């Protein structure tokens, strides 16, 4: 099955950096994941993310308000 990863952010530099790290992590982990970028404030708030960037994996908020390290993201994918 494929994982669902949502990247919550308004397209700020930090959010773009986060998206890039997540994409690289997915590639390195060799998993099948659907990455969706969400920049709608109401949708972000519905996940409880008030400080972007946020990362939601399979419906669970993994990270908010900071750019995660790639190894950290890989560890969430496994």
C-alpha positions, -999 to +999 in steps of 0.1 A: +000+000+000+011+035-005+016+061+023-001+094+023+021+123+031+007+158+034+029+188+035+012+218+051+026+252+042+020+284+024+048+280+000+073+299+021+110+290+017+109+268+048+079+250+034+096+245+001+127+232+018+105+208+039+088+195+008+122+188-009+135+170+022+103+148+023+106+140-014+142+130-010+135+109+021+107+091+002+130+083-027+158+072-004+135+050+017+123+035-016+087+036-006+056+043-025+040+075-012+015+100-023+027+135-015+002+162-013+009+199-006-018+217+013-017+255+015-052+261+027-052+276+062-085+260+072-073+226+061-041+231+080-060+242+111-081+210+108-049+190+114-041+213+143-011+228+125-010+265+132+027+270+125+038+258+091+056+239+078+037+208+090+041+172+079+012+147+082+019+110+075-011+087+072-032+112+091-008+117+120+010+150+125+047+143+127+062+177+127+052+213+128+069+247+128+103+234+117+122+218+089+129+182+098+162+164+091+161+139+062+171+110+085+143+120+108+118+119+080+131+085+068+126+071+103+089+082+102+085+064+069+098+030+081 
